[in-house]
Amino acid sequence: MADEQGPPETALREQLAANLAAVEQEVVAACQSAGRPRDSVQLIAVTKSAPEACLPVLATLGVTAMGESRPQQFARRTQLVPAVEWHLIGHLQRNKIDLVLPVAALIHSVDSDRLFAALSAAAAKQQRRLPILLEVNVSGEASKSGFTPADVLERIQTWTADPHLDVRGLMTMAPLDDQPETARPVFRGLRTLRDELRSRLSDPAALPELSMGMSGDFAVAIEEGATLIRVGSRLFQGLPSS
Ligand SMILES: *Cc1c(COP(=O)(O)O)cnc(C)c1O
């Protein structure tokens, strides 16, 4: 009954808590089926389509990392909720680097040599070593950005020697599809590429992070080795309208 629902903040909190619990349960199940510890996977709450009011609530519900895809909104929201780690997951133009560099915990979407070089120069100026991922177009779709696997194999030695960027691993986007299994070969391809890079670098611990899996396919991504899953719409479904 409407008069028993309490104030809108309560309804928002309850819906977010329920969504988060449902996602968490699936993360735990996927970790179990893959024989991986729960703490080997970090949930990045992708807030790009969420109303701002959700962000502080999510932080109090235990979300420790949030992701945005547009630099402008990233810059604004990192100030709104400074207590969590902020990840940039979308395309970054070089003229927006200064918006994101000071606060980014990790940039998932380094997708060109020119961006790599510009980020390295900007990080040098700030005297910091910036953690990044290389975005790889595993599926080969023309519409997707990212390096080809061949690019990465060819240049990984140069990139990992960069003094100002810390190349933590790889990121990919699976083709949009209703069936999570469609994504599996793409996720597996990213992990296989990472393993090949490790042997090229003669470093079995190199490139520890694999950022892959979204709302529709994060369980499959976990089974294929994801360490960072980027989940948006599942966390924000069914919100009370304001
Ligand atoms: C929007 C977005 C996500 C989250 O997608 P959902 O399907 O809403 O979970 C993940 N990664 C990137 C790069 C995105 O742009």
Ligand as a Chemical Component Dictionary entry (heavy atoms), coordinates in Angstrom:
data_LIG
# 
_chem_comp.id                   LIG 
_chem_comp.type                 NON-POLYMER 
_chem_comp.pdbx_formal_charge   0 
_chem_comp.three_letter_code    LIG 
# 
loop_
_chem_comp_atom.comp_id 
_chem_comp_atom.atom_id 
_chem_comp_atom.alt_atom_id 
_chem_comp_atom.type_symbol 
_chem_comp_atom.charge 
_chem_comp_atom.model_Cartn_x 
_chem_comp_atom.model_Cartn_y 
_chem_comp_atom.model_Cartn_z 
_chem_comp_atom.pdbx_ordinal 
LIG C1 C1 C 0 27.578 1.145  -20.219 1  
LIG C2 C2 C 0 28.799 0.327  -20.147 2  
LIG C3 C3 C 0 28.856 -0.806 -19.322 3  
LIG C4 C4 C 0 27.688 -1.303 -18.511 4  
LIG O1 O1 O 0 26.716 -1.859 -19.341 5  
LIG P1 P1 P 0 25.375 -2.509 -18.732 6  
LIG O2 O2 O 0 24.892 -3.377 -19.821 7  
LIG O3 O3 O 0 24.471 -1.359 -18.444 8  
LIG O4 O4 O 0 25.752 -3.240 -17.522 9  
LIG C5 C5 C 0 30.060 -1.510 -19.274 10 
LIG N1 N1 N 0 31.140 -1.124 -19.976 11 
LIG C6 C6 C 0 31.120 -0.035 -20.776 12 
LIG C7 C7 C 0 32.352 0.333  -21.520 13 
LIG C8 C8 C 0 29.960 0.718  -20.892 14 
LIG O5 O5 O 0 29.947 1.791  -21.696 15 
# 
loop_
_chem_comp_bond.comp_id 
_chem_comp_bond.atom_id_1 
_chem_comp_bond.atom_id_2 
_chem_comp_bond.value_order 
_chem_comp_bond.pdbx_ordinal 
LIG C1 C2 SING 1  
LIG C2 C3 SING 2  
LIG C2 C8 DOUB 3  
LIG C3 C4 SING 4  
LIG C3 C5 DOUB 5  
LIG C4 O1 SING 6  
LIG O1 P1 SING 7  
LIG P1 O2 DOUB 8  
LIG P1 O3 SING 9  
LIG P1 O4 SING 10 
LIG C5 N1 SING 11 
LIG N1 C6 DOUB 12 
LIG C6 C7 SING 13 
LIG C6 C8 SING 14 
LIG C8 O5 SING 15 
# 
